[in-house]
Amino acid sequence: MRENLVVRDESDRIRAWGSVHDRAVGRMLFVHVVARDLEHALATRCSRVLLAWAEAQARAVGAARGLEVQQIDTGTFADDERLAGWLTAAGFEKVRTWWQMSRSVVPEEAELVPDPARWELDGVVFRRVEQQGDGMPEDGDLRAVHDVLEGAFTDHFNSAEETFDEFIHRLREDPGHRWDHWWLAEVDGEPAGALVGTVSESVSGPDGSYVSYLGVLGSARGRGVAKGLLHTIIADAAEQGRDRVGLEVDADSPTGADGMYVAMGWGTKYVTQSWHKDVRV
């Protein structure tokens, strides 16, 4: 699912790095990193190597998927004019803006919900995915999480169908992956919301929690499902001695989710952008 390329200087130090990830049908993620201290002309040449390699990877990935066109999906920090210039020159288009948000957590918020493992409010049950005796999660719960997220994001920007096996394999590769950070919300006994969290490790100070995915089926919106799941991960973070919960929100989201996050204490730390290019296979 992933390929990587490094560019080394004469002293064998890595000065540029590219990484591609066959994320889902028709969507290939691309990471582009060039050392900041390189002279501009040399840095530009390194970038061109990475961009040309990424296009070749896109053709290979698209061919393996049987596609005629393969999208390359990459990103920049909003103020990175250097990378934006390189992407524009290579035919990429800026398509979306994202707010990277964070919320402080205090120890007292461990009492925000009765028990992060399982609690209920107004007929909605919030619980961790069930784990078997060997510590592995129950397959039915994992499939429920996948089905809820697929259903919740159908009409979202750049949504691409992902099989259950691809979904599980990809999320298990995340360095912050923990099975006990996956929650389901059930309405009238049926899965209607899901939150997949991860651990944001810190080199100094407490770790944090991160909301990788939060989805609610349209039929359950207005029942407090999203807010309840967020309260659950906040309480869990406080219980584990963490000092923050992070998440990403689409600045152009039609659901107005950013308003809920701000009301619950989240603030924007920095802004990123998505850039796309369609490559003929």
Secondary structure, DSSP 8 states (H G I E B T S, - for coil): -EEEEEEE-TTS-EEEEEEEEEEETTEEEEEEEE-TTS-HHHHHHHHHHHHHHHHHHHHHHHHHHT-SEEEEEEEEETT-HHHHHHHHHTT-EEEEEEEEEEEE--GGGGGSSS-TTEEEETTEEEEE--B-TTS-B-HHHHHHHHHHHHHHTTTSTT-----HHHHHHHHHTSTTEEEEEEEEEEETTEEEEEEEEEEE--SSS--EEEEEEEEE-GGGTTSSHHHHHHHHHHHHHHHTT--EEEEEEETT-TT-HHHHHHHTT-EEEEEEEEEEEEEE-
